[in-house]
Amino acid sequence: MIMLTGLDGLAIAIDAARIVRIRRTLADESTAGNRGAQTRIDWETMSLVREPLDQVIALVKPAVPSLTVATAPDGTRIWFDALRVVGPVALSPRDMVGGARSTIELGGYTQRLFETAERVRAIIRDAGGQPL
Protein backbone atom coordinates (compact mmCIF):
# COMPACT_ATOMS: atom_id res chain seq x y z
CA MET A 1 0.00 0.00 0.00
CA ILE A 2 1.12 3.52 -0.68
CA MET A 3 -0.23 6.44 1.27
CA LEU A 4 -1.25 9.61 -0.54
CA THR A 5 -3.31 12.69 0.24
CA GLY A 6 -6.91 12.84 -0.91
CA LEU A 7 -8.57 16.09 -1.90
CA ASP A 8 -10.10 16.38 1.56
CA GLY A 9 -6.59 16.39 3.04
CA LEU A 10 -6.97 12.94 4.56
CA ALA A 11 -4.59 10.07 3.85
CA ILE A 12 -5.76 7.44 1.40
CA ALA A 13 -4.24 3.99 0.97
CA ILE A 14 -3.81 2.76 -2.58
CA ASP A 15 -2.80 -0.80 -3.42
CA ALA A 16 0.06 -0.20 -5.86
CA ALA A 17 -0.32 -3.71 -7.29
CA ARG A 18 -3.76 -2.74 -8.61
CA ILE A 19 -2.73 0.47 -10.34
CA VAL A 20 -3.40 0.48 -14.07
CA ARG A 21 -2.62 4.09 -15.06
CA ILE A 22 -1.21 7.26 -13.51
CA ARG A 23 -1.21 10.69 -15.12
CA ARG A 24 -1.45 14.37 -14.27
CA THR A 25 -4.95 15.68 -13.84
CA LEU A 26 -6.62 17.38 -16.77
CA ALA A 27 -8.20 20.82 -16.57
CA ASP A 28 -11.73 19.42 -16.21
CA GLU A 29 -10.57 17.21 -13.31
CA SER A 30 -9.15 20.18 -11.40
CA THR A 31 -12.42 22.09 -11.14
CA ALA A 32 -13.64 23.77 -7.95
CA GLY A 33 -14.89 20.48 -6.50
CA ASN A 34 -11.50 18.91 -7.10
CA ARG A 35 -9.31 21.84 -6.08
CA GLY A 36 -5.79 20.70 -5.31
CA ALA A 37 -5.90 17.60 -7.52
CA GLN A 38 -2.55 17.10 -9.22
CA THR A 39 -2.47 13.41 -10.12
CA ARG A 40 -5.06 10.89 -11.27
CA ILE A 41 -4.59 7.23 -10.36
CA ASP A 42 -6.73 4.57 -12.00
CA TRP A 43 -6.79 1.40 -9.93
CA GLU A 44 -9.81 -0.46 -8.51
CA THR A 45 -11.37 2.99 -8.57
CA MET A 46 -10.24 6.39 -9.79
CA SER A 47 -8.47 8.56 -7.22
CA LEU A 48 -7.41 12.17 -7.49
CA VAL A 49 -4.57 13.06 -5.14
CA ARG A 50 -2.72 16.21 -4.11
CA GLU A 51 0.79 14.87 -4.70
CA PRO A 52 2.49 15.80 -7.97
CA LEU A 53 2.94 13.11 -10.62
CA ASP A 54 6.70 12.68 -10.10
CA GLN A 55 6.24 12.11 -6.36
CA VAL A 56 3.53 9.49 -6.98
CA ILE A 57 5.72 7.68 -9.54
CA ALA A 58 8.63 7.62 -7.07
CA LEU A 59 6.37 5.84 -4.56
CA VAL A 60 4.77 3.40 -7.01
CA LYS A 61 7.70 2.36 -9.21
CA PRO A 62 9.53 0.32 -6.52
CA ALA A 63 6.33 -1.65 -5.85
CA VAL A 64 5.43 -2.08 -9.55
CA PRO A 65 8.57 -2.81 -11.61
CA SER A 66 6.43 -3.15 -14.75
CA LEU A 67 5.33 0.50 -14.47
CA THR A 68 6.38 2.27 -17.66
CA VAL A 69 5.61 5.46 -19.51
CA ALA A 70 4.37 6.59 -22.91
CA THR A 71 3.15 9.92 -24.20
CA ALA A 72 -0.38 11.16 -24.84
CA PRO A 73 -0.89 13.13 -28.06
CA ASP A 74 -0.80 16.41 -26.07
CA GLY A 75 2.63 15.55 -24.61
CA THR A 76 1.34 14.37 -21.22
CA ARG A 77 3.26 11.46 -19.71
CA ILE A 78 1.02 8.44 -19.21
CA TRP A 79 2.37 5.89 -16.76
CA PHE A 80 0.86 2.40 -16.93
CA ASP A 81 1.48 -1.16 -15.77
CA ALA A 82 2.80 -3.06 -18.79
CA LEU A 83 1.39 -6.30 -17.34
CA ARG A 84 -2.17 -4.92 -17.31
CA VAL A 85 -2.56 -3.39 -20.78
CA VAL A 86 -3.82 -4.75 -24.07
CA GLY A 87 -2.22 -3.37 -27.16
CA PRO A 88 -0.96 -1.53 -28.88
CA VAL A 89 -3.42 -0.98 -31.67
CA ALA A 90 -2.21 1.01 -34.65
CA LEU A 91 -4.56 3.72 -35.82
CA SER A 92 -5.67 4.19 -39.40
CA PRO A 93 -4.72 7.56 -40.91
CA ARG A 94 -8.28 8.87 -40.50
CA ASP A 95 -8.18 8.06 -36.73
CA MET A 96 -4.86 9.84 -36.20
CA VAL A 97 -6.43 12.98 -34.78
CA GLY A 98 -4.61 15.35 -32.47
CA GLY A 99 -1.30 13.57 -32.95
CA ALA A 100 -2.45 10.09 -31.83
CA ARG A 101 -0.67 7.21 -33.58
CA SER A 102 -1.74 4.21 -31.48
CA THR A 103 -3.86 3.16 -28.52
CA ILE A 104 -3.72 0.79 -25.58
CA GLU A 105 -6.60 -0.59 -23.53
CA LEU A 106 -6.23 -0.40 -19.77
CA GLY A 107 -8.73 -0.78 -17.00
CA GLY A 108 -11.69 -0.21 -19.29
CA TYR A 109 -10.14 2.91 -20.82
CA THR A 110 -8.79 3.44 -24.31
CA GLN A 111 -5.66 5.55 -24.05
CA ARG A 112 -4.55 7.31 -27.22
CA LEU A 113 -0.78 7.62 -27.54
CA PHE A 114 1.65 9.71 -29.55
CA GLU A 115 4.08 6.82 -30.10
CA THR A 116 3.69 4.46 -33.03
CA ALA A 117 2.34 0.97 -32.37
CA GLU A 118 5.84 -0.41 -33.00
CA ARG A 119 7.36 1.87 -30.36
CA VAL A 120 4.58 1.05 -27.84
CA ARG A 121 5.23 -2.66 -28.38
CA ALA A 122 8.87 -2.07 -27.43
CA ILE A 123 7.88 -0.01 -24.35
CA ILE A 124 5.53 -2.75 -23.13
CA ARG A 125 8.04 -5.54 -23.87
CA ASP A 126 10.92 -3.69 -22.17
CA ALA A 127 8.79 -3.38 -19.01
CA GLY A 128 8.02 -7.10 -18.95
CA GLY A 129 4.62 -7.00 -20.63
CA GLN A 130 3.26 -9.00 -23.56
CA PRO A 131 2.29 -6.64 -26.39
CA LEU A 132 -0.09 -7.65 -29.16
Steps between C-alpha positions, in 0.01 A plus 500: 500500500612852432365792695398817319294808578140515385334825401347529846851501648462155652738213429383237255652155457543377145601144416786560256462149357156597368603821327433501127578861401641817655500843339476868585150631543333670207342844520147360536616279790642797691173691526378668819375171645839343440719793602852386577489190279835450330508131410241248385547134591286234336494183707198314642344845494613840378677717757606861473784589735685815603851366441670593173545231235876457552454443874229238438719319244791494747274322751340256255793396280683296769180303567410457130814427294286466186390865528605677181423819315376613160378833371147624436449697178509828699843414646371382839692209651276198550635245745349151483562144616632310198359176645144638503461653153374364171660638191626684328254555221621699202265771383389547142595837349144631541510419877832678553343814642682737731831322452385152612678212325393200710288395796514263794212362705537519876250462777204557271655812347635553151813711526611676183877531468743709299743211445461264207365151566850362437652728764222418752565129446864559595401706808265226622751221426788685670287531816423128506160510332364300207403736217262399223 
